[in-house]
């Protein structure tokens, strides 16, 4: 089983780096992913991704902290995966975004392999009803 903390830190670093890249060098980012017509929109998405990465990196190593990191990680991965899979076929974004779709899918698999995080006071077993 994969450690939820390792997934949180790994995806947090991945999201932080992915968010900082277009903020620091939109020119090199566009070389890989294609020219953008709305720089402000790319920078907004990048800033939000970097913020999600920071939140995941700083999530405490507690059940609640890891649940928060998991929600953030799964939410960002699903959002970017859906955008990639909808807008590449429509020709709105570069086919290079299919590489991103593969990476986002890998994060979703990593969270799945990390297992379910048990709520405090709950031992992961279904409640039995009294006879």
SERO-4910 file (N, C-alpha, C, O; in steps of 0.05 Angstrom, whole numbers):
BEGIN
 pado doro    nc1    nc2    nc3   cac1   cac2   cac3    cc1    cc2    cc3    oc1    oc2    oc3
  Unk    A     17    -24      0      0      0      0     18     25      0     39     26     13
  Unk    A     10     45    -14     24     70    -16     17     88      7     -6     88     16
  Unk    A     36    102     18     31    120     41     16    145     32     24    158     13
  Unk    A     -7    151     45    -21    176     38     -3    200     41     -6    219     25
  Unk    A     14    200     61     32    223     64     51    226     41     56    248     31
  Unk    A     61    204     31     79    205      7     65    215    -17     76    231    -33
  Unk    A     40    206    -21     24    216    -44     19    246    -41     21    261    -61
  Unk    A     11    254    -17      5    283    -13     30    300    -18     27    320    -32
  Unk    A     53    291     -8     77    307    -12     86    306    -42     94    327    -53
  Unk    A     84    283    -54     92    280    -82     75    297   -100     85    312   -117
  Unk    A     48    295    -97     30    310   -115     32    340   -108     29    356   -125
  Unk    A     36    346    -82     39    374    -75     63    387    -89     61    409    -99
  Unk    A     85    373    -89    109    383   -103    104    385   -133    112    404   -146
  Unk    A     91    364   -144     84    364   -173     66    388   -180     71    402   -200
  Unk    A     46    393   -164     28    415   -169     41    442   -165     37    461   -181
  Unk    A     58    445   -145     73    470   -141     91    475   -164     91    498   -175
  Unk    A    106    456   -173    124    460   -196    109    466   -221    116    483   -237
  Unk    A     87    451   -225     70    455   -249     57    483   -249     53    494   -271
  Unk    A     51    493   -226     39    519   -224     60    541   -227     54    562   -240
  Unk    A     83    537   -216    104    558   -218    115    561   -246    123    583   -254
  Unk    A    117    539   -261    129    540   -287    118    562   -305    134    579   -314
  Unk    A     92    563   -311     82    584   -328     84    612   -315     84    632   -329
  Unk    A     84    613   -289     87    639   -276    115    650   -279    118    674   -282
  Unk    A    135    632   -279    162    641   -281    172    643   -310    189    660   -316
  Unk    A    161    626   -327    169    627   -355    147    617   -373    146    594   -382
  Unk    A    128    635   -379    106    628   -397    116    621   -424    105    604   -438
  Unk    A    138    633   -433    150    627   -459    158    597   -461    151    585   -481
  Unk    A    172    586   -442    180    558   -443    156    540   -440    155    518   -452
  Unk    A    137    548   -423    113    532   -419     98    530   -446     89    508   -454
  Unk    A     95    552   -460     81    552   -486     97    537   -507     85    527   -526
  Unk    A    123    534   -504    138    518   -523    130    489   -522    130    475   -542
  Unk    A    122    480   -498    114    452   -495     84    449   -500     76    430   -515
  Unk    A     68    466   -489     39    463   -489     24    480   -510     -1    478   -512
  Unk    A     38    496   -525     26    512   -545     20    540   -536     17    546   -512
  Unk    A     18    558   -555     13    587   -550    -14    591   -537    -34    577   -544
  Unk    A    -16    609   -518    -41    616   -504    -50    643   -513    -34    662   -518
  Unk    A    -76    646   -517    -87    671   -525    -93    689   -501    -91    714   -503
  Unk    A    -99    677   -478   -104    693   -454    -83    686   -432    -87    668   -416
  Unk    A    -62    702   -432    -41    698   -413    -51    699   -384    -43    684   -367
  Unk    A    -70    718   -379    -80    721   -352    -94    696   -342    -93    689   -319
  Unk    A   -108    682   -361   -122    658   -353   -103    635   -346   -107    620   -327
  Unk    A    -81    633   -362    -61    613   -357    -48    619   -330    -43    600   -314
  Unk    A    -42    644   -325    -29    651   -300    -47    647   -276    -38    640   -254
  Unk    A    -73    652   -280    -92    647   -258    -94    617   -251    -93    609   -228
  Unk    A    -96    600   -272    -96    571   -268    -70    562   -254    -71    546   -236
  Unk    A    -48    573   -263    -22    566   -252    -20    573   -222    -11    558   -206
  Unk    A    -30    597   -216    -29    606   -188    -46    589   -170    -39    582   -148
  Unk    A    -70    581   -180    -87    563   -164    -75    536   -161    -77    524   -139
  Unk    A    -62    525   -182    -48    500   -180    -25    501   -160    -22    482   -144
  Unk    A    -10    522   -161     12    525   -141      1    527   -113     13    515    -94
  Unk    A    -20    541   -109    -32    544    -82    -42    516    -72    -39    510    -49
  Unk    A    -54    500    -90    -62    473    -82    -38    457    -75    -39    441    -55
  Unk    A    -16    460    -89      8    445    -83     19    453    -56     27    435    -40
  Unk    A     19    478    -50     29    487    -23     11    476     -1     21    467     19
  Unk    A    -15    476     -5    -33    465     15    -28    436     20    -29    426     42
  Unk    A    -22    421     -1    -17    392      2     10    388     16     13    370     32
  Unk    A     30    404      9     56    401     22     55    408     52     70    397     68
  Unk    A     38    426     59     36    436     87     15    421    103     12    426    127
  Unk    A      0    403     90    -21    388    105     -8    372    128     12    359    123
  Unk    A    -19    374    152     -7    359    174    -10    329    170    -28    320    157
  Unk    A      9    315    181      9    286    180    -10    275    201     -2    260    220
  Unk    A    -35    282    198    -56    272    216    -78    261    198    -79    268    174
  Unk    A    -96    245    208   -118    235    191   -133    258    177   -139    257    153
  Unk    A   -140    279    193   -155    302    180   -138    317    160   -148    324    139
  Unk    A   -113    321    166    -95    334    147    -92    319    121    -91    330    100
  Unk    A    -90    292    124    -87    276    100   -113    274     84   -112    271     60
  Unk    A   -135    275     98   -161    275     84   -163    301     68   -173    301     45
  Unk    A   -155    323     79   -155    349     65   -137    348     41   -144    356     19
  Unk    A   -113    337     44    -94    334     22   -105    316      0   -103    322    -24
  Unk    A   -119    295      8   -131    277    -11   -153    291    -27   -154    288    -52
  Unk    A   -170    305    -13   -192    320    -27   -180    340    -47   -189    342    -70
  Unk    A   -159    354    -39   -146    374    -56   -133    360    -80   -136    368   -103
  Unk    A   -119    338    -74   -105    323    -96   -124    311   -116   -120    313   -140
  Unk    A   -144    297   -106   -163    284   -124   -178    306   -140   -183    302   -164
  Unk    A   -186    327   -126   -200    349   -140   -184    362   -162   -195    366   -184
  Unk    A   -159    368   -157   -142    380   -178   -137    360   -200   -139    368   -224
  Unk    A   -131    335   -194   -126    316   -215   -150    311   -232   -148    310   -257
  Unk    A   -174    308   -220   -198    304   -236   -204    328   -253   -212    325   -277
  Unk    A   -201    352   -242   -207    376   -258   -189    378   -282   -199    382   -305
  Unk    A   -163    375   -279   -145    377   -302   -149    354   -321   -147    357   -345
  Unk    A   -154    330   -311   -159    307   -328   -183    311   -346   -182    306   -370
  Unk    A   -205    320   -334   -229    325   -350   -225    347   -371   -233    344   -394
  Unk    A   -211    368   -363   -206    390   -383   -189    378   -406   -195    384   -429
  Unk    A   -168    363   -399   -151    351   -420   -167    333   -439   -165    335   -463
  Unk    A   -184    316   -427   -198    296   -443   -221    309   -459   -230    297   -480
  Unk    A   -232    331   -451   -253    345   -465   -242    363   -487   -252    363   -510
  Unk    A   -221    379   -480   -213    400   -499   -191    392   -518   -187    405   -538
  Unk    A   -176    370   -513   -157    361   -534   -172    351   -559   -166    359   -581
  Unk    A   -192    333   -555   -207    323   -579   -221    346   -594   -225    344   -619
  Unk    A   -229    366   -580   -243    389   -594   -223    408   -608   -231    426   -622
  Unk    A   -197    403   -604   -177    420   -616   -173    447   -603   -160    464   -614
  Unk    A   -184    450   -579   -181    476   -564   -154    478   -550   -144    500   -546
  Unk    A   -142    455   -542   -116    455   -530    -99    434   -544   -109    416   -558
  Unk    A    -73    437   -541    -53    420   -555    -55    391   -546    -61    385   -523
  Unk    A    -49    373   -565    -48    344   -558    -27    339   -536    -27    317   -524
  Unk    A     -8    357   -532     12    354   -511     -1    351   -484     10    340   -465
  Unk    A    -26    361   -481    -40    359   -456    -48    330   -450    -57    324   -427
  Unk    A    -46    312   -469    -51    284   -463    -30    273   -445    -34    254   -430
  Unk    A     -5    284   -446     16    277   -427      7    284   -399     11    269   -380
  Unk    A     -5    308   -397    -16    317   -371    -38    299   -361    -40    292   -338
  Unk    A    -55    290   -380    -77    272   -373    -66    246   -361    -77    235   -342
  Unk    A    -44    236   -372    -32    211   -362    -21    216   -334    -24    199   -317
  Unk    A     -9    239   -329      2    245   -302    -20    248   -282    -18    238   -260
  Unk    A    -42    261   -290    -65    264   -271    -77    237   -265    -86    232   -242
  Unk    A    -79    220   -285    -90    193   -280    -72    178   -260    -82    164   -243
  Unk    A    -46    181   -263    -27    168   -244    -31    178   -216    -29    162   -197
  Unk    A    -37    204   -212    -42    214   -184    -68    202   -174    -70    195   -150
  Unk    A    -89    199   -190   -114    187   -181   -109    158   -173   -120    149   -153
  Unk    A    -93    143   -188    -86    116   -182    -71    115   -156    -75     97   -139
  Unk    A    -52    133   -152    -36    134   -127    -54    138   -103    -50    125    -83
  Unk    A    -73    156   -105    -92    161    -83   -109    136    -78   -114    129    -55
  Unk    A   -117    122    -99   -133     98    -96   -116     76    -82   -126     63    -64
  Unk    A    -91     74    -90    -73     54    -78    -66     61    -49    -60     43    -33
  Unk    A    -68     87    -42    -62     95    -14    -84     86      5    -80     86     29
  Unk    A   -106     77     -6   -128     67     11   -145     88     23   -140    112     21
  Unk    A   -166     79     35   -186     97     48   -175    106     75   -164     91     90
  Unk    A   -178    132     80   -170    143    106   -193    140    125   -215    149    120
  Unk    A   -188    128    147   -209    122    167   -214    146    184   -195    160    193
  Unk    A   -239    152    189   -247    174    206   -239    168    235   -238    145    244
  Unk    A   -233    190    251   -227    185    279   -250    171    294   -273    177    289
  Unk    A   -243    151    310   -263    136    325   -276    114    309   -293    100    319
  Unk    A   -269    112    283   -281     92    266   -258     73    258   -237     82    250
  Unk    A   -262     48    261   -241     28    256   -242     15    229   -229     -5    224
  Unk    A   -258     27    211   -260     16    184   -278     -7    180   -279    -19    158
  Unk    A   -292    -15    201   -310    -38    200   -338    -28    199   -345     -8    213
  Unk    A   -356    -40    183   -384    -31    183   -396    -36    210   -390    -55    224
  Unk    A   -414    -18    217   -428    -21    243   -447    -45    242   -460    -49    221
  Unk    A   -448    -59    263   -466    -81    265   -491    -71    281   -488    -58    301
  Unk    A   -513    -79    271   -537    -71    285   -542    -91    308   -536   -115    306
  Unk    A   -552    -80    330   -559    -97    353   -582   -115    346   -600   -107    331
  Unk    A   -581   -139    357   -602   -158    351   -628   -152    365   -648   -166    362
***
